[in-house]
Amino acid sequence: MSRQSFEHRRPLLPEEDIETGVDDKLSYGSGKPTSHMQPYKRRLMIVSALLIASILLNISQAWSAQGIGRFRVVTGIRPDESYSPAYDAVEYELRKFSRARWISPWHGPPSDAVDAAWESLYSFGINKIPKSEAAKMLNRTVALPGDEGNYVVALDVFHQLHCLNQVRKALHPNYYPPQKIVNGFDHIDHCVNSIRESLTCSADITPNTWIWNQEKQMAAPRLDNMHMCRNFDKIQEWARAREMTAPWNKTVHVEDDLEYTIIY
């Protein structure tokens, strides 16, 4: 049960009067209940205990599954129901982002070294996963011809990094050949929109901050803030271990018998 449902649950003991079966004329000063009070009191205590146990059980379930229960559910699909075969590779870490003028291997004018740095982020080809994992996913994928026990996937983070690299190259048309129209759409335009969708989907809510610049006597944005991140090295390791190295004939369709809900 989601936390949202708990927010709308009525209190166990609401303000309005409830019928307990206890005689309103009972004298509390005597310290001795009447003969007909004890069974009702026992019944009320048992019902209360069962309700409390049920609530605690539901709370523990709602706050389990990697802590996602703390988020509101408004679509009817919980975040943990959007299964990824790479879930087991996910580890979280605090990571400090770069300062504005910090130069990384991915910075600078075009060169073989910069190209290699970018391609090392995502050049793992396409991955294959077993049928048992493919059956858990929300979105259907295809089986491999000649290897029908395995199915084709590619983690979206690597697609987004590929797209960002294409946008980077488009900034240097004199060094890189112009992008061609691919499959009836402009590759760069597709990549810009794909990155937009990914950013707004993941929606990093880490607060950016400002600090006082004593030299300029003004507040300046601080970009090197700490973020809670997924360990990217672990995700790369997952992809490398499942890289599909054999040729894939995309013109062969394989019928399969997977039965699960498909969301398009």
Steps between C-alpha positions, in 0.01 A plus 500: 500500500637841409562785736236699316233260619613548860467875466129458433437234769268619775651505851452190709312703761322788321364798680136399458345261748534129429290218635712288731234309689616654827223626724506882500377490859806307618654652812876543431560607858441153638790341310286189447334437161147373484452136411410575134796734427788253489399302185447820302829639623682184398335512159599864452861428600521206258358703211736788580800268513410345165458842340834622635675183381345540155609864480857420607522217246380723219739779602795259494398380153448852370842616621685195376620429143806730506320774689277598212189493718574852616393638161141576405345262251274680256509279191399167650844358414755492781863583415611151606253348252698654213742208506851525360729198471779730622337563840746267673789712375368821655701645787461854629781738585552866582677676216626856485433666165764700313579868536423725203863532387606143575637322192428130455602244234164575333572873468688690234524527124460187286781246513551126492543502879173685559317270258637193679395638838143552383471163327634322810186611685258297291675278243375168631287409202159347568429273795320169526296380797332165574133443433423495874614862529337613176166371632515744794541815291216741425606531136527209259826428320601242240671164537833433333479284186684175564520583871131523589569465873649850500343837423636833376529812719717810533496719811366845421782682680738384226264620228486843665880518522525404133253778419689756707818408316324554167390846614858574606627401156239719332664800669815435295384454138846572363647204687216250478305422183146644500233273644279336242128435514461157661182294460301801390586731789778738588738323737605809695144625539398158629792498743421843644141397568604161637736665750222741599265209568761315702585804715138581575426133569778447754465860626796540735360695795835571668491867608758722333640757740657845509808618690630843585783616273712722720705632208199602289284584802204309367326163523616253235355162402688198627500211252720254690219375722468147636249276319363156581593297191490149368848354477560527126799263507275220630247560223777492240624171647149357469481599133846367415419163656189469279632649180368327191808414297351261242347646182129580525286451191232765546303375198401174674185507715476253788157406637495468879250402768565763764184596686511832679342843487650717230489877543570696185 
